Structure formats: structure tokens, C-alpha cells
Amino acid sequence: MAWYRAKLKRKVGAALNSAMEPGDQIVAGTVAQTGRGYGREAACSGALAFSGVALWALNKVSPPIPGHIGTMLGIAGFGLGLLALRHRPLFLAVTKSQISCYRLSRLSKAPVKVLFRMSLAEARITGKWVGLGCTEAVIYGEPAVKTKGMHFAVTGLWGHDFAEVVRSLQAAGAVVDNYPAMLGRRVLRYPAVVRRR
């Protein structure tokens, strides 16, 4: 899926380049989803839907297995999938001077609007690896996201891109809490930046 990530980055990059200061440059970027619990909801939805289809298929082969159980699991998976629609896609981009957050279209993933921009010195990010290839994080900074912060989740497909975002923020002087807990096993590939005194 590297081609898909590269294609989406090019699409968002065009919008970012038009809004950046002259001489600024994109260092790292990742797609995320707003809110809490996205990774767990998506994983449970897929597992329930798969279990429902599997039980329905087994019922055709071994009739003693109650068919309605598979139907109920399938419906539950579909319901959780609809619940996941409350999360909106975002693109977090780190440049040499700031971090920007764009809301993306659900279908085309084209940039819709800028949610916030802040200097790297203002930014603070914290979070934790919740398993199932997902990290949940909160970013604080400029007035729009200063008090409650903006909660978001990054799934496995974009995990390495998110690790680059977090490491770029740390290298630029932003406050990064829980660095190892946020990256999980990816911290082996992206160790924390060691600052010289």
C-alpha cells in the first residue's frame, strides 16, 4: 500500500505547498482519524463481520449450527462499522516551521479545510499504543486546541508515517510525552532524539 500513501501525500502536498511560507518544506505527514476508539471499533467491526460470514458459511455445510447467530454477528459488525463513521479523516503535516492539520474528504481524501496551524514550539503531543496496529494521541497547542486538545488515532497502514511525524516534532523542539508508549514496537526503528547539552 506504499503507492496509496504516496498518492495521497502528493494530493495533500499540493494544498500544503500553496499555504506554506516561502522556503518552508514538508518534513513528515500522516493520515489520522478524529476521536477516541477508532482502532478498536474498526478491529471489532471487522472481526464480528468476518465471524458472521464464517458462521453463515458453516451453517450451509453443518446445519446444526444456528444460522441466526451468524446473522446477528454480521449485523453487529455492520453496526460497529457505521459507528466508526463518526470519525473524520485528517492529515497531520510537519514542516520546518509549523505543524498543520487538514480535514480530508471521506471519499476522495482531498483536503477540505485547515483545522489548525501552529508553530512547532507551541505544540505538545502525547498518546499511547493501544494495540491492533493503532496509536491514539492528543495534540495541544494553538488556542483552538489548547484546552481539551485534539484527539486522533493512527492505524497500522500509517504507523511508520506517524512515527516520522512524532520524531520530527521532537527533533524540532516540540514537547513529546510518552514517546516509547506512543510508538509501541516502532520505537525500535525510530528511537527518541538524544539532545546534546
C-alpha positions as CSV (number, residue, x, y, z in Angstrom):
1,M,0.0,0.0,0.0
2,A,3.0,2.3,-0.3
3,W,1.7,3.6,-3.6
4,Y,-1.6,4.6,-2.0
5,R,0.2,6.5,0.8
6,A,2.5,8.2,-1.7
7,K,-0.5,9.2,-3.9
8,L,-2.4,10.7,-1.0
9,K,0.6,12.6,0.2
10,R,1.0,14.1,-3.2
11,K,-2.6,15.2,-3.2
12,V,-2.4,16.8,0.2
13,G,1.0,18.2,-0.5
14,A,-0.3,20.4,-3.3
15,A,-2.7,22.1,-0.9
16,L,0.0,22.4,1.7
17,N,2.5,23.9,-0.6
18,S,0.1,26.7,-1.6
19,A,-0.4,27.6,2.1
20,M,3.2,27.4,3.3
21,E,5.6,30.3,3.7
22,P,8.3,30.7,1.0
23,G,11.2,28.4,1.7
24,D,9.3,26.2,4.1
25,Q,9.3,22.4,3.4
26,I,7.3,19.4,4.4
27,V,9.3,17.1,6.7
28,A,6.7,14.4,7.6
29,G,3.0,13.7,7.3
30,T,0.4,11.1,8.2
31,V,-3.3,10.4,7.8
32,A,-5.3,10.0,11.1
33,Q,-8.9,9.8,12.3
34,T,-10.6,12.1,14.7
35,G,-11.8,11.0,18.2
36,R,-11.1,8.1,20.5
37,G,-11.5,4.4,20.0
38,Y,-11.2,4.3,16.2
39,G,-8.7,1.4,16.1
40,R,-10.8,-0.8,18.5
41,E,-14.0,-0.1,16.7
42,A,-12.6,-0.8,13.3
43,A,-11.0,-4.1,14.5
44,C,-14.1,-5.3,16.3
45,S,-16.3,-4.4,13.4
46,G,-14.1,-6.5,11.0
47,A,-13.9,-9.4,13.4
48,L,-17.6,-9.5,14.0
49,A,-18.4,-9.2,10.3
50,F,-15.9,-12.0,9.5
51,S,-17.3,-14.2,12.2
52,G,-20.8,-13.7,11.0
53,V,-19.9,-14.6,7.4
54,A,-17.9,-17.7,8.6
55,L,-20.8,-19.0,10.8
56,W,-23.2,-18.4,7.9
57,A,-21.0,-20.4,5.6
58,L,-20.6,-23.2,8.2
59,N,-24.3,-23.3,8.6
60,K,-24.6,-24.3,5.0
61,V,-22.2,-27.1,5.5
62,S,-23.2,-28.2,9.0
63,P,-26.9,-27.3,9.5
64,P,-26.9,-27.9,13.3
65,I,-25.0,-24.6,13.7
66,P,-27.8,-22.0,14.3
67,G,-27.8,-19.6,11.3
68,H,-29.3,-16.7,13.2
69,I,-26.0,-16.4,15.3
70,G,-24.0,-15.7,12.2
71,T,-26.7,-13.1,11.1
72,M,-26.6,-11.4,14.4
73,L,-22.8,-11.2,14.4
74,G,-22.8,-9.8,10.9
75,I,-25.4,-7.2,11.9
76,A,-23.3,-6.3,15.0
77,G,-20.2,-5.9,12.8
78,F,-22.1,-3.7,10.3
79,G,-23.4,-1.6,13.2
80,L,-20.0,-1.0,14.6
81,G,-18.8,-0.1,11.1
82,L,-21.5,2.6,10.9
83,L,-20.4,3.8,14.4
84,A,-16.9,4.3,13.0
85,L,-18.2,6.8,10.5
86,R,-18.3,9.4,13.3
87,H,-14.5,9.6,13.0
88,R,-13.3,12.0,10.3
89,P,-10.1,11.6,8.3
90,L,-7.3,14.2,8.9
91,F,-3.9,14.8,7.6
92,L,-1.2,16.0,10.0
93,A,1.8,17.6,8.3
94,V,5.1,18.8,9.9
95,T,7.1,21.4,8.1
96,K,10.4,23.1,9.1
97,S,8.4,25.8,10.9
98,Q,5.0,24.5,11.9
99,I,2.5,21.7,12.2
100,S,-0.7,21.8,10.2
101,C,-3.9,19.7,10.3
102,Y,-6.2,19.4,7.3
103,R,-9.6,17.8,7.3
104,L,-9.9,15.4,4.4
105,S,-12.9,14.3,2.3
106,R,-14.2,10.8,3.3
107,L,-14.3,9.5,-0.2
108,S,-11.7,11.3,-2.3
109,K,-9.4,12.1,0.7
110,A,-8.9,15.6,-0.9
111,P,-8.1,18.4,1.6
112,V,-11.4,20.1,2.7
113,K,-10.2,22.8,5.2
114,V,-7.5,23.7,7.6
115,L,-8.4,22.8,11.2
116,F,-5.3,24.5,12.8
117,R,-1.8,25.6,12.2
118,M,0.8,26.2,15.0
119,S,4.5,26.7,15.4
120,L,6.5,23.7,16.4
121,A,7.5,25.4,19.7
122,E,3.8,25.7,20.7
123,A,2.9,22.0,20.0
124,R,2.7,19.3,22.6
125,I,1.7,15.7,21.8
126,T,1.0,12.7,24.0
127,G,-0.5,9.3,23.4
128,K,-0.2,5.6,23.7
129,W,0.0,2.5,21.6
130,V,-3.4,0.7,22.1
131,G,-2.5,-2.5,20.1
132,L,-4.1,-3.8,17.0
133,G,-1.7,-1.6,15.0
134,C,-3.2,1.6,16.3
135,T,-2.0,4.6,18.3
136,E,-4.3,7.1,20.0
137,A,-2.9,10.5,20.6
138,V,-3.8,14.1,21.7
139,I,-2.2,17.2,20.4
140,Y,-2.2,20.5,22.2
141,G,-1.1,24.0,21.2
142,E,-2.6,27.0,19.5
143,P,-5.8,28.4,21.0
144,A,-8.3,26.2,19.1
145,V,-6.9,23.1,20.6
146,K,-5.2,24.4,23.7
147,T,-7.5,23.3,26.5
148,K,-9.1,20.0,25.5
149,G,-6.7,19.1,22.8
150,M,-7.5,17.3,19.6
151,H,-7.8,13.6,19.9
152,F,-7.0,11.4,17.0
153,A,-6.0,7.8,16.1
154,V,-3.5,6.4,13.6
155,T,-3.9,2.9,12.2
156,G,-1.2,0.4,11.1
157,L,-1.2,1.5,7.5
158,W,0.1,4.9,8.5
159,G,2.1,3.8,11.6
160,H,5.5,4.5,10.2
161,D,4.5,7.8,8.8
162,F,3.1,8.8,12.2
163,A,6.4,7.7,13.8
164,E,8.2,10.1,11.5
165,V,5.8,12.9,12.4
166,V,6.4,12.4,16.2
167,R,10.2,12.1,15.8
168,S,10.2,15.3,13.6
169,L,8.2,17.1,16.3
170,Q,10.7,16.0,18.9
171,A,13.7,17.0,16.9
172,A,12.2,20.4,16.3
173,G,11.8,21.1,20.0
174,A,8.1,20.3,20.4
175,V,7.0,18.7,23.7
176,V,6.5,14.9,23.1
177,D,5.2,13.0,26.1
178,N,5.3,9.2,26.4
179,Y,7.4,8.8,23.3
180,P,8.1,5.0,23.7
181,A,4.5,4.3,24.7
182,M,3.1,6.2,21.7
183,L,5.1,4.3,19.1
184,G,5.0,0.8,20.6
185,R,7.3,-1.6,18.9
186,R,8.1,1.1,16.2
187,V,10.3,2.8,18.7
188,L,13.0,0.3,17.8
189,R,13.1,1.7,14.3
190,Y,12.5,5.4,15.4
191,P,14.5,5.9,18.7
192,A,14.0,9.1,20.6
193,V,16.1,12.1,19.6
194,V,19.1,12.5,22.0
195,R,19.6,16.2,22.7
196,R,23.2,17.4,23.3
197,R,23.8,19.8,26.1
